[in-house]
Amino acid sequence: MSKALFALGVYVAGMLLTFLPPAFGQGEYEFDLAEIEKEIEKKSYYIGGFLEFRPVLFALDRDSAFHKLRLFNQDEGSTLEEYNFGLRLEGGYQCGLARLYFRTDSRIRYDYQGWDEDVDLQEGYLSLKPGPSFTLDAGKKVVQWGKGYAFNPVAFVSRPKDSDNPTEALEGYYVVTADFIKSFRGPLKTLAFTPVILPVTESINDDFGQPDHINFAAKLYLLLCDTDLDFLFFTGESRTTSYGFDFAGNIKTNFEIHGELAWITDFDKKSIDSQGTLSTEESDILSFLFGIRYLTSNEITFTVEYYHNGGGIDADDAENFFKFVDRAYDTFLDTGDSSQLDKAARLSQGTMATAKPMRDYLYFRASWKEPFDILYFTPAVTSIVNLTDQSLSITPELMYSPKTNLELRLRGAFLAGGKNTEYGEKQNDYKVELRIRYHFN
């Protein structure tokens, strides 16, 4: 059976499992919801998740560098359509001091290239808790370090967040981790220590860094005078040694500040010259973040974060990259030779094609819960500004939950920037997407 058929089968099965039981329940058989809830409480397992349908419309910027780089030999018109179907399953099983947890994502996508499918284990680990002060976990797990909302420079053993969707669950790494927790009376209320072992081989965590090494990380957490403090550390041969610190605390009940600082040693800083040649220089770098969250009396939440990416490339490097793409595209039009575009595509990996590749960013988000007493409705607007080249994205969205398990989100992402800027050279001018999620448990 092909992966496509398997993914489709999983998706259809999920739909049947989700929607058929209520339909059967409308017949002669009557059930007592209270009794079912009691039975669930007695059970040592649970399963849930959601079904998702997400159509997306992209408006292409045909003059942009990334349009030339990715669609140079195709004429797809001024817009592209994409249709995404998803099924998330997550659950757990508790037996005494042991707990098993899993989370899987099955995705089917249709776009101008045809059908594509993927089934991934996002998390799957065994947790042992012999006492309230000690927990041991082993398996594929997301290790959530850092206090930032959109960025986390101290997340040494996690995949980077998508700052356009920072609340989306991430895929984990295979780790062994523990938590030792101790409570006190006095200014120091809680002390916790979290060691992490992360192996990298050709088949395990192969996208983390250099293979055939075992890496170590640790976090020391303190709750000191109602302020959260973390001291973090990573060492190993897969990546270079890193040190981190973060904090979060409330100035008032409705006003919170947070920050992160990461010092990464022997980092390969990249630069691009006018001929499209990539060079690296080993040096220590500093990345940091400072942010605030403020809640107004009428339920508007403001989140603002400044992020400095010490390993990012500067404006001159970005301009050299974009100009190289333009020259490579002109060569292709004149001669039909795409070798320079292939070189530019390789050059983009690890540089301009990565998330937030440059030095300084400002993140802003405002969300308004149930404005004008419209129940279950939350409008929001998000903007990310590249302070290095003054390009930006603006993303308004509308979120509505007409039923307990149903979530509707309509959002658009509009990009603005001049020539040779990050957002000005993106493949799209804007995109509009509708996300429909039906949650079940």
N, C-alpha and C positions, 0 to 999 in steps of 0.2 A: 504494500500500500504506500502510495507517495505521501510526502509530507503535506502536500496541499489537501489531499483527501482526508488525511488524519486530522489536520487543523479544522477543516470544514466539519468533519464528524464531531469533533469535540465541541465546536461552536453550536451546531444544531442540537446535540445532546444537552448542552447547557440550557438552550432555549426550552427544550421539551421539559427538562427537570424543573425549570423555573415556572413555566406558564401552565403546564398540564395539571398539576395537583389542584390549583384553585378551580379549574374548569370541572374536574371530576367532582370536586366538593359541592358543586351546585346541583348535583343530582339527588337521588334518594338518600344517599349516605350523608349523614350530618355529623359534624365533629364539634367537640367542645374546645375552643381555643385555650381556655384556662387550663384544661387538663393537658393539652399538648405542651404548653409552657412549663408545666410542672415536670413533665417527662423530660423535656430538654434540660431542665435544671439538674435532673438526676444523672444525665448522661455525662460521660467523661470526655466527650468529643464535640466538636462543632465544625461546621463548614459554611462558607459564605462566599461572597464575591460580587461581581457585577457583569452585566452584558453592556457592550458599548457599540454605538454606531456614530462615526465621525466623518462626515463629508467635508472636504476642504477645497476652496477655490483660490488658486494662486494667480495674481496678475504679474506677468513677467516684465522685467526691465531688460529689454533686448540689447541695450547699450552697456550694460554692466559687465564687469570683469568676470563674475562667476557665471553669468549667462553664457558668455563667450567660452568659458572654460568647460562647462558641463554640457552645453547644447550646441556646440559649434558646428556639428554635422547633422543637425536635426532642425526642422522647421515645425515647431509645435504651435505656432500662432502666438497670440498675445496673452493667452490664459492657459492654465493647466488645471485639471480636476483630479482629485484623489478621493477614494472612498476607503475608509478603514472600518473593519469589524473586529471587535475584541471580546474576549472572555477572560475574566480573572477568577481564579479559584484560590481560596485560602482557607486554611483550617488548622485545627490542632487536636491533639489527643493527650489527655492527662492520665497518668497512672502512678499514683503515689507521689514520690519526689521527682519523677521524670515527666517531661512534657515534650511532645513532638509538634513542630510547627512547619507549615509549608505555604508557599505562595507561588502560583504559576500564572503566566500570561500567554494566551494564545491569540495571535494576530493574523488577520488576512487583509491585504491591501491590494487595491486595484488602481493603477495610474497609467500614464502614457506608455510605460514599459510592459504593461500586462499585469498578471496576477503574481503576488508574492505572499508567502506565508512564513510564520515563525512560531515555534512553541518553546518557551523558555522557563526554566526553573529560576525564579527570582530570589527566593529564599527557601531553605529547607535545612533545619537544624534540630538537634536534640539538646534539651536544656535540663540540667539536673540542679535541684535546689534542696539540699539536705537541711538547710536552716534559713532563717530570715536574713542572715548576714552574709550568705555565700551562695553564688550561682555560677555554674559552669556550663558553657555553651560550646557545641562543636558542630560544624557544618557550614552551609552557605548562609551568610547573615549580613545584614546591613549594620555597620558600626557607625552610629550617628554621633559624630563629634563636631562641636562648633555651635556658636550661638547665633550666627548670621541667618537671615531669612532667605536671601537670594544667593549668597556666596558663603563659602566656608573654607578659607585658606588653611585652617588647621585640621581639615578632614583628611588626615594622612593615609587612612586605610579604607577610604570610601571613594566611590565614583563621584565625579563632580555633579552638582545639581544643574538642572536646566533652569536657568534664571528666568526664562519665560513661563515656566510652570514649576516653581520651586516646591510646591506642596505634593507633587507627584512622587509616588514611592520609587525608590531606586533599586537596582539590582545589587545584590550583595557579592562579597568575596567568600571563598572557603577559608574559614578561620577557626581557631580555638581561642576562646576568650573567657574570662572569669570576672566576677564582681565581688569585691570584699567591702562591706559597708559597716560603719560603726557610728552610732549616735552618741551625742554628748549633751551635757547641760552647760550653758554659758555662751559666750560669743561664737565659738565654733560649735555648730549644731550637728553637722554631719561631715564625716570623712569617708571617702570611697576610693578604692584603687582598682583599676581595670587593666590588666595585662592582656596583650593580644599576640598570638602567633599566626603568621600568614605565610604559608609556603607558596612558592612559585615553581611550577614545572612546565613541561611542554603541553600538558593537558589540564593542569589546575592553575587557575588565576594567571593564565598565560598572557593576558593583556595588562597585567599590573606592572611588569618590568622585566629585568633580566631573569631568565629561567635558572632552575637548579640551585635555588637558594631558599633558605628559611629566614624570614624577616620577623622582627620583634617591634612592638609598639606598646605604649602604656599611657594611661591617663590617671592623674591624681585630682580628685574632685573635693572641693571644700565648700560647704555652706557656712559662710562667715558673716554674721550680722545681717542676715537676709540678702546677702549677695552671693551669687553663684560664681565660683572661680574654678578654672581647670588649668592644670599644667600638663603638657602633652609632649610625647617623645616618640620618635621613630628611628630605627636603625636597621640596616641590612644591605645586602649586596644587590638586590633588585632595584632599589632606588637609593639616593644619597640620604645621609642622616639629616633629620629635621627636628626642630624644637618649636613648641607652640605654647601660647597662653590665650585664654579667653575669659570673659566675664559677662555677667548680666545682672541687672538690679533695677529696682523701681525707685525713681525719684519721688513719684506719687503713685497712688493706686492705678491711675490711668496714664502714667508716663514712665516708659521703660527705656533704658539705654543698654547697649551691648557692644561688644567689640572682640576682635580676634587679632592675633599677631603670630606670624609664622616665620621662622628663620631656617632657611634651607641651605645646606652647605654643598659646595662643589656642584652647583647647578650648571647645566649646559645652556648658557644664554645664546639665543639665535640672532643672527642678523642677515640681511639680504642686500646684496649690492645691486647696482644699476644693470648688471648683466644677468641678473637672476641667479647668482651663485649664493648658496647657503653656507654660512660659516658659523662656528660655535666657539664660545669662549667660556672656560670653566671659572665660575666665581660664586661667592655666597650671595644670596638674595634675601630680601625682606618683603613679605607680603602682609598686608593688614587690612582691617575693616573696622568701621565705626558706624553704628546705626542707632536709630531711635524708633519707638512705636508709641503713638499717642492716640488715645480714644477720647472723642468729644462727648459731650452730654447727649447729643442726638445720634449716637452710635455710628459715627464715622471714624474709621481707623486709618491713620496715616502711618506708613512705614517708609523710612528714608535710610539708605545705606550708601556710604562711600567706600569703594573697594580699590585698593592699589595692588596690582598684580606685578610683583617685582620681576617675574620671569617673562613678562610680556614684551613684545617687540615695540619699537617706537614708531613715530609717524613717518620718518624717512624710510625705514624698512618696509612699511606697508605701501608707501608710494612707489618704491622700487619694484615691489611685487606686482602691483596693479599695472604699472607701465610695461613690465615684462610680459604680462598676459596680453595687453593690447598689441605689442609688437608680434608676439607669437600668433595671435589671431590674424593680423594683417598678412603674415607670411603664409598662413594656411589659405587665406582667400586668394593670394597671388599665385601660389605654387601647388596647393593641395597637400602640402607636407604638414602633418600634424605633430611631428616629433617635438617641436618646441612647446606645444600645448600639453603634450604628455609630460614634459619636464616640469611645466608650471603646475600641473596637477599633483605631481610628486612633491614639488616645493610647498604646495599649500598644506600638505599633511604635516601636522605638528606646528604649523605657523598660523596662517590666516583662516584655515578651515576649522580650527578648534573653537570651542566656546570661549568668548571674551578673550581674544588673543592679545590685546594691547594693554597699556599700562594702567589707565585710570578710568573708573566708571562710577556713575551716580545712578542709584536705583530709587525710584519713587513709586509708591502705590497708595491709592486712596480707595477704600471700599465702604459702602453705606448700607448698613443692615436695615432692611424693611423700611425704606423711605416712604413718607406720607402714609404710613400704616398699611403698606401693601405687604401682606404676609408672605413669607418664604421667598422674598425677592431681594436680591443683592446686586446692585450695579457697582462697577469698579472701573478704575483706569490705572494702567501701569505704564511707566516710561523708564527706559534705560538709556542713559546718555554716555557716549564715549567722550570723555573730557579731553582726550588727547587730540582728536580730530573734529570734535563738535558735531558728529553725526549722532542720530538717535532713532529709537523706535517708540511708538505710542500705541498702546493696546487697550482700547475700551472693551468692556465685556458686560454681559447681562446674565445673571444666574437666577434660575427659578426652579423651585421644587413644588409642583402642584400636588404631589402625593409624597408620602413618607419615603418611599423607595425609589422615586423617580427624580432625576436631576437633569435639567436642561441648561446648557450654556452656549450662548452666542457671543463670539468675540471676533474682533478684527485686529490685525497687526499692520501698522503703517510705518514705513521706513523713510527716513529723510536724511540727506547728506550730500555733500558736493562730490566732485570728481576725486578719485583716489582716497576716499574715506571708507571706513568699515561698512556702515549701513548704506552708504550711497552706491557701493559696488556689490551689494547682495543680489542674488538671482531674481528676487521678487521686489516689486514696488510695494505690494501689500498682499495680505491673504485674509480670507474670511472663512471661519469654520464654525460648524454647529456640532456640539457634543451632546449626545443623548446617552445617559447611563441609567440602567435599571439594576438596583442593588437587591440582592436576595440573601437569605440566611435560613 
